[in-house]
Amino acid sequence: MRNKEQMHYYTGDTHGQPSKILDFAKRFQLTPDDVIVVLGDAGFNYYGNDRGDRHRKRRLNDTGVTIFCLHGNHERRPESLPYYHEIEWHDGIVFIEDDFPNLLFSKDGEVFDFDGRQAVAIGGAYSVDKYYRLRRGIDWFEDEQPSEETKERVESKLTEIGWKIDIVLTHTCPAKYIPTEAFLPGIDQSTVDRSTENWLDDIEDRLTYDHWLCGHWHIDKKTEKLHFLMYSFEVL
């Protein structure tokens, strides 16, 4: 019988495929007190509020587990959609849709209390398949990366807490940790906008932290204090 204390589990991109989370929640008998953190590109809100999107949301919401999502680059920002509103959750601000109260999207720069540890959430990244999408009329979102306003907000929050935190949650990684072995073939890397990674590099240089977790790169890898997650789940 598993310990029923609250747990936080971290995993990478799900891209609208709920089976990884559903299987994990069932296997480990997760309860409504448990939280699964998806480090961006959960796959909700890609096409907007269509039937398939709502079906996927319903399946995960009905597990009863709290699904806490960062904003990735392959989904609309919830603040741009009329059916989301802000609430306070674990000392930070999240976006929530009334029909799916167990699915939360973090607001960039918010600092959350994760069972006594502070965690900052910073979403967004550049889509290396941007031009492929545009050529084929596939949705691409101009606001996929953090705006200057968002960056200022993040840095202001970190200044408030003295540039020291327990956990950093981002979609992409600081530039110095980019896993070149995960580069997609056929992508001209000189066309890739690394501005978010470069900014996170500056953040990482100034910040004292214990753990840094990110998704985006579709790889499971640990390097120093930074962990890339895709297929696995991690507990800190």
C-alpha positions as CSV (number, residue, x, y, z in Angstrom):
1,M,0.0,0.0,0.0
2,R,1.5,3.3,-1.0
3,N,2.1,6.2,1.4
4,K,-0.8,8.6,1.1
5,E,1.3,11.8,1.7
6,Q,1.2,14.4,-1.0
7,M,3.7,13.8,-3.8
8,H,4.9,15.9,-6.7
9,Y,5.9,14.0,-9.9
10,Y,7.6,15.7,-12.8
11,T,7.6,14.7,-16.4
12,G,8.2,16.1,-19.9
13,D,6.0,16.9,-22.9
14,T,2.9,14.8,-23.5
15,H,1.7,16.6,-26.7
16,G,-1.9,15.8,-26.2
17,Q,-1.4,12.0,-25.5
18,P,-2.8,11.4,-22.1
19,S,-1.9,7.7,-21.8
20,K,1.5,8.3,-20.1
21,I,-0.2,10.2,-17.3
22,L,-3.2,8.0,-17.1
23,D,-1.1,4.8,-16.8
24,F,1.2,6.4,-14.2
25,A,-1.7,7.6,-12.1
26,K,-3.3,4.2,-12.1
27,R,-0.1,2.3,-11.5
28,F,0.8,4.3,-8.4
29,Q,-2.7,4.8,-7.2
30,L,-2.4,8.6,-7.2
31,T,-4.9,10.6,-5.2
32,P,-6.4,14.1,-5.4
33,D,-3.6,15.2,-3.1
34,D,-0.9,14.3,-5.6
35,V,0.4,16.7,-8.3
36,I,1.9,15.8,-11.7
37,V,4.0,18.6,-13.2
38,V,4.1,18.6,-17.0
39,L,7.1,20.7,-18.1
40,G,5.3,22.3,-21.1
41,D,3.7,21.0,-24.3
42,A,1.0,19.1,-22.5
43,G,-0.9,19.4,-25.8
44,F,-4.0,21.1,-24.5
45,N,-5.4,24.2,-26.3
46,Y,-3.5,23.4,-29.5
47,Y,-6.5,23.6,-31.7
48,G,-8.5,25.7,-29.3
49,N,-11.7,24.5,-27.6
50,D,-12.5,21.7,-30.1
51,R,-14.1,18.3,-29.2
52,G,-10.8,16.4,-29.2
53,D,-9.1,18.9,-26.9
54,R,-12.0,18.7,-24.4
55,H,-12.0,14.9,-24.5
56,R,-8.3,14.8,-23.7
57,K,-8.8,17.3,-20.9
58,R,-11.8,15.4,-19.5
59,R,-9.9,12.1,-19.4
60,L,-7.1,13.7,-17.3
61,N,-9.3,15.8,-15.2
62,D,-11.3,12.7,-14.2
63,T,-8.3,11.1,-12.6
64,G,-8.8,13.5,-9.8
65,V,-5.0,14.2,-9.7
66,T,-3.9,17.8,-10.1
67,I,-2.1,18.2,-13.4
68,F,0.1,21.3,-13.2
69,C,1.3,22.5,-16.7
70,L,3.9,24.9,-17.8
71,H,3.3,26.7,-21.1
72,G,5.3,25.1,-23.9
73,N,5.7,26.2,-27.5
74,H,3.1,23.8,-29.1
75,E,0.0,25.2,-27.5
76,R,-1.9,28.5,-27.0
77,R,-1.2,30.5,-23.9
78,P,-4.2,30.1,-21.6
79,E,-4.3,33.8,-20.8
80,S,-5.2,34.4,-24.5
81,L,-8.3,32.1,-24.2
82,P,-11.6,33.5,-22.8
83,Y,-12.5,30.4,-20.8
84,Y,-9.5,30.6,-18.5
85,H,-9.3,32.7,-15.4
86,E,-6.7,33.2,-12.7
87,I,-6.8,31.8,-9.2
88,E,-4.3,31.5,-6.4
89,W,-2.8,28.0,-5.9
90,H,0.0,27.1,-3.5
91,D,1.0,30.7,-3.1
92,G,1.2,31.4,-6.8
93,I,-1.2,32.3,-9.7
94,V,-2.4,29.7,-12.1
95,F,-4.9,29.7,-15.0
96,I,-7.9,27.4,-14.6
97,E,-10.9,26.4,-16.8
98,D,-14.0,25.8,-14.7
99,D,-15.0,22.7,-16.6
100,F,-11.6,21.0,-15.8
101,P,-10.6,22.2,-12.3
102,N,-7.8,19.6,-11.9
103,L,-5.9,21.0,-14.9
104,L,-3.8,24.0,-14.0
105,F,-1.5,26.2,-16.1
106,S,1.2,28.1,-14.3
107,K,1.7,31.8,-14.9
108,D,5.2,32.6,-15.9
109,G,7.4,33.9,-13.1
110,E,5.1,32.7,-10.3
111,V,6.7,31.1,-7.2
112,F,4.8,28.1,-5.8
113,D,5.0,26.3,-2.5
114,F,5.6,22.6,-3.4
115,D,5.3,20.9,0.0
116,G,7.6,23.4,1.7
117,R,9.9,24.0,-1.2
118,Q,9.8,27.0,-3.5
119,A,9.4,26.4,-7.2
120,V,9.5,29.0,-9.9
121,A,7.7,28.3,-13.3
122,I,9.0,29.7,-16.6
123,G,7.4,28.4,-19.8
124,G,7.9,29.0,-23.5
125,A,10.4,28.1,-26.2
126,Y,11.1,28.5,-29.9
127,S,9.6,26.0,-32.3
128,V,12.3,24.6,-34.6
129,D,9.5,23.4,-36.9
130,K,8.1,27.0,-37.3
131,Y,8.7,27.3,-41.0
132,Y,7.5,23.7,-41.7
133,R,4.3,24.6,-40.0
134,L,3.9,28.0,-41.7
135,R,4.4,26.4,-45.2
136,R,1.7,23.8,-44.5
137,G,-0.8,26.0,-42.7
138,I,-0.3,24.3,-39.4
139,D,-0.9,26.3,-36.2
140,W,2.1,28.3,-35.0
141,F,1.8,30.7,-32.1
142,E,3.7,34.0,-32.3
143,D,3.7,34.4,-28.5
144,E,5.4,31.0,-27.9
145,Q,8.4,32.5,-26.3
146,P,8.5,34.7,-23.2
147,S,7.9,38.4,-24.0
148,E,10.1,41.2,-22.7
149,E,7.3,41.9,-20.2
150,T,7.3,38.3,-19.0
151,K,11.1,38.3,-18.7
152,E,10.9,41.5,-16.5
153,R,8.2,39.9,-14.4
154,V,10.3,36.7,-13.9
155,E,13.4,38.7,-12.9
156,S,11.4,40.9,-10.6
157,K,10.0,37.8,-8.8
158,L,13.4,36.3,-8.4
159,T,14.7,39.6,-7.1
160,E,11.9,39.6,-4.5
161,I,13.2,36.2,-3.2
162,G,16.8,37.1,-3.3
163,W,17.8,35.0,-6.3
164,K,17.7,31.8,-4.3
165,I,15.1,29.0,-4.8
166,D,14.7,25.3,-4.4
167,I,13.3,24.3,-7.7
168,V,13.4,25.8,-11.2
169,L,10.8,24.6,-13.7
170,T,11.2,25.6,-17.3
171,H,10.1,24.3,-20.7
172,T,13.5,24.7,-22.4
173,C,16.9,24.9,-20.9
174,P,19.7,27.4,-20.4
175,A,21.9,27.7,-23.6
176,K,24.9,26.2,-21.9
177,Y,23.1,22.9,-21.4
178,I,21.5,22.6,-24.8
179,P,21.7,18.8,-25.7
180,T,23.1,18.9,-29.2
181,E,22.6,15.1,-29.5
182,A,18.8,15.8,-29.4
183,F,18.9,18.2,-32.4
184,L,16.4,17.1,-35.1
185,P,17.9,16.1,-38.4
186,G,17.3,18.4,-41.3
187,I,17.0,21.6,-39.2
188,D,19.4,24.4,-40.0
189,Q,20.5,25.3,-36.5
190,S,21.6,28.8,-37.7
191,T,17.9,29.6,-38.2
192,V,17.0,28.7,-34.7
193,D,16.1,31.5,-32.3
194,R,18.0,30.8,-29.0
195,S,16.9,34.0,-27.3
196,T,14.9,32.2,-24.6
197,E,17.8,29.8,-23.9
198,N,20.3,32.7,-23.8
199,W,18.1,34.5,-21.3
200,L,17.8,31.4,-19.2
201,D,21.6,31.2,-19.2
202,D,21.7,34.7,-17.6
203,I,19.1,33.6,-15.1
204,E,21.0,30.4,-14.3
205,D,24.3,32.4,-13.8
206,R,22.6,34.6,-11.2
207,L,20.4,32.1,-9.4
208,T,21.2,29.8,-6.5
209,Y,19.0,26.7,-6.8
210,D,18.9,23.0,-5.9
211,H,17.1,21.5,-8.8
212,W,16.3,22.6,-12.4
213,L,13.9,20.5,-14.5
214,C,12.9,21.1,-18.1
215,G,11.2,19.4,-21.0
216,H,11.1,20.4,-24.7
217,W,14.1,18.4,-26.0
218,H,12.4,15.0,-26.0
219,I,15.3,13.4,-24.0
220,D,15.8,12.0,-20.5
221,K,19.1,13.2,-19.3
222,K,20.8,14.5,-16.1
223,T,23.6,17.0,-16.2
224,E,24.9,18.6,-13.1
225,K,21.8,20.0,-11.3
226,L,19.7,20.1,-14.5
227,H,17.4,17.3,-15.5
228,F,15.8,16.9,-18.9
229,L,12.5,14.9,-18.8
230,M,10.5,13.4,-21.5
231,Y,9.4,9.8,-21.0
232,S,10.2,9.3,-17.3
233,F,8.7,10.7,-14.1
234,E,10.9,12.1,-11.4
235,V,10.4,12.8,-7.7
236,L,12.6,15.3,-5.9
